[in-house]
Amino acid sequence: MRRVTLRGKKLTVIGLAWSLGLMNASGGCAHPGTPMHSSCRELPTLEECQAAAQTIAHDCLRQCVELQCSGVKINCQSEAIQKNCRENNNASEGLISLGYVIRFSNRPTSCNNPSTEINWCEEPAPRDCRAKAMAHELAHACGWSHGQGYGVPADDGKLSCE
């Protein structure tokens, strides 16, 4: 077993992988698949995100969400984002906010002109719920709004996760 020294502390590679959430209890990969491009911890994989987008019936919107799964900038590191997440969660009567989109300009977004950034809440949630929430937020980034339908997960803004 290889050891890694991290600021004077010796850790086994397995122990380091476990502590970073990269391994499960049986020693295998915790989340097989391609990680999304972000340092956020509570994200779906690229494949999970794209699979969740398959429920979207509008071709342009679905293709936009699928592309955004691998291309959007995901912000989660700032305390301001996480504070906003906590405030949204406190106001939402038992629902947990996993992400939100802020328009950074007055130009309208659409499936041909999406927003390039979303904010992500580092809230623990089941993997399938994270994927649906990501597809939902990316649909917003692609110009979709609640109530428009098209098969976007949680059209009414309320994603039920078990």
Backbone torsions as a table, in degrees:
resi	resn	phi	psi	omega
1	MET	NA	129.8	179.9
2	ARG	-80.7	147.9	176.6
3	ARG	-114.2	146.0	178.8
4	VAL	-121.2	134.7	176.4
5	THR	-99.0	126.1	-178.6
6	LEU	-127.8	103.2	-178.2
7	ARG	51.6	49.5	174.5
8	GLY	84.2	-3.3	179.9
9	LYS	-107.0	133.7	177.8
10	LYS	-90.9	128.9	178.1
11	LEU	-129.3	145.5	172.7
12	THR	-77.1	153.7	178.2
13	VAL	-59.5	-40.5	178.9
14	ILE	-64.1	-43.3	179.0
15	GLY	-62.3	-39.2	178.4
16	LEU	-66.6	-44.8	179.1
17	ALA	-62.4	-40.3	177.7
18	TRP	-62.7	-46.9	-177.3
19	SER	-65.9	-27.6	177.8
20	LEU	-86.7	-1.0	179.1
21	GLY	79.1	18.7	-178.1
22	LEU	-90.9	-10.5	-179.9
23	MET	-129.2	150.3	176.2
24	ASN	-98.6	-177.6	-174.6
25	ALA	-63.4	-26.3	-179.9
26	SER	-87.7	2.9	177.5
27	GLY	90.3	0.8	178.2
28	GLY	-90.1	177.9	177.7
29	CYS	-65.5	135.3	-178.0
30	ALA	-69.7	-37.9	-175.9
31	HIS	-139.1	86.9	179.7
32	PRO	-63.3	140.5	-179.4
33	GLY	133.0	178.2	-177.9
34	THR	-89.2	121.9	178.7
35	PRO	-65.3	145.8	172.9
36	MET	-69.3	158.1	-175.9
37	HIS	-79.4	85.4	-179.9
38	SER	-169.8	158.3	175.3
39	SER	-92.8	4.7	177.6
40	CYS	-66.1	146.1	-177.7
41	ARG	-86.6	-39.9	-169.0
42	GLU	-96.4	57.5	-178.8
43	LEU	-114.4	153.6	169.6
44	PRO	-74.5	168.2	172.3
45	THR	-78.3	166.5	176.5
46	LEU	-56.5	-44.4	-179.2
47	GLU	-65.0	-39.3	178.0
48	GLU	-65.3	-40.6	178.3
49	CYS	-62.3	-48.0	-178.8
50	GLN	-66.9	-35.3	176.9
51	ALA	-65.5	-39.7	178.7
52	ALA	-65.1	-29.6	178.9
53	ALA	-70.9	-17.7	-176.9
54	GLN	-65.6	-17.3	178.0
55	THR	-76.3	-12.8	-176.2
56	ILE	-79.5	119.9	-173.8
57	ALA	-83.1	-24.0	-178.9
58	HIS	-78.5	115.6	-172.7
59	ASP	-56.2	-49.8	-177.4
60	CYS	-63.3	-43.3	179.8
61	LEU	-64.5	-45.6	179.6
62	ARG	-61.0	-45.4	179.9
63	GLN	-63.7	-37.3	177.4
64	CYS	-62.9	-47.6	179.9
65	VAL	-61.7	-44.8	179.5
66	GLU	-58.9	-43.0	178.5
67	LEU	-67.4	-39.7	179.7
68	GLN	-65.8	-27.8	177.5
69	CYS	-53.8	-35.3	-178.6
70	SER	-105.2	-5.8	-173.6
71	GLY	-122.9	-14.3	-176.5
72	VAL	-73.8	148.5	172.9
73	LYS	-86.1	124.8	-177.9
74	ILE	-107.3	116.6	179.5
75	ASN	-97.9	129.3	177.0
76	CYS	-149.1	-10.0	-169.1
77	GLN	-78.8	-24.1	-173.8
78	SER	-79.3	147.7	177.0
79	GLU	-65.3	-32.2	179.0
80	ALA	-61.4	-41.5	178.8
81	ILE	-64.6	-49.1	-177.8
82	GLN	-65.9	-33.2	176.1
83	LYS	-64.8	-44.0	178.0
84	ASN	-61.1	-39.9	177.1
85	CYS	-60.9	-47.1	-179.8
86	ARG	-61.2	-42.5	179.8
87	GLU	-64.6	-41.6	176.7
88	ASN	-62.4	-41.4	-179.3
89	ASN	-67.3	-38.0	179.4
90	ASN	-67.1	-29.9	-176.9
91	ALA	-91.3	-3.7	-169.2
92	SER	-106.5	22.4	171.7
93	GLU	47.2	61.6	174.6
94	GLY	88.2	-10.4	176.4
95	LEU	-85.4	149.4	179.2
96	ILE	-111.8	126.6	176.4
97	SER	-82.2	125.8	178.1
98	LEU	-104.3	-12.9	179.2
99	GLY	-174.8	169.6	175.4
100	TYR	-160.9	157.4	-178.9
101	VAL	-114.8	131.9	173.3
102	ILE	-112.8	127.3	176.9
103	ARG	-74.9	125.3	-176.4
104	PHE	-92.9	-0.3	176.7
105	SER	-151.7	173.8	179.2
106	ASN	-85.5	-6.8	-179.2
107	ARG	-70.5	137.0	-179.2
108	PRO	-68.8	148.2	176.2
109	THR	-98.9	155.8	177.3
110	SER	-156.3	177.6	178.9
111	CYS	-67.2	-19.0	175.7
112	ASN	-96.3	-8.6	-178.1
113	ASN	-145.1	67.9	-174.9
114	PRO	-77.8	159.2	168.8
115	SER	-67.6	144.2	-174.9
116	THR	-97.8	2.3	-178.4
117	GLU	-138.9	145.7	168.9
118	ILE	-133.3	159.6	174.8
119	ASN	-105.8	137.1	-174.3
120	TRP	-122.6	133.8	179.1
121	CYS	-88.9	132.2	-180.0
122	GLU	-84.9	61.1	179.3
123	GLU	-103.2	132.8	176.3
124	PRO	-64.8	137.2	178.4
125	ALA	-158.1	156.5	176.0
126	PRO	-57.9	150.2	-175.5
127	ARG	-57.9	-43.1	-178.7
128	ASP	-66.9	-31.7	177.8
129	CYS	-68.3	-42.4	177.1
130	ARG	-59.0	-42.6	-178.3
131	ALA	-64.9	-44.1	178.6
132	LYS	-64.5	-41.5	179.1
133	ALA	-64.2	-39.6	178.8
134	MET	-65.0	-44.8	178.3
135	ALA	-60.7	-39.1	178.1
136	HIS	-61.5	-49.8	-179.3
137	GLU	-65.8	-38.7	178.3
138	LEU	-67.2	-32.8	174.9
139	ALA	-62.5	-41.3	173.9
140	HIS	-58.5	-44.3	180.0
141	ALA	-61.8	-24.2	179.8
142	CYS	-95.0	14.5	173.0
143	GLY	95.8	0.5	-179.4
144	TRP	-78.6	151.4	176.8
145	SER	-129.6	155.3	177.1
146	HIS	-53.5	140.6	177.0
147	GLY	90.8	-9.5	179.4
148	GLN	-79.4	-16.3	177.8
149	GLY	77.5	-125.5	-177.9
150	TYR	66.3	10.6	179.3
151	GLY	81.3	12.7	176.5
152	VAL	-67.9	132.2	178.0
153	PRO	-55.6	137.6	177.8
154	ALA	58.5	54.7	179.3
155	ASP	-53.1	-33.4	-179.6
156	ASP	-86.6	1.8	179.3
157	GLY	89.1	1.9	-177.3
158	LYS	-119.1	104.0	179.9
159	LEU	-93.3	119.0	179.7
160	SER	-88.1	120.1	-179.7
161	CYS	-122.3	134.2	179.3
162	GLU	-95.0	NA	NA
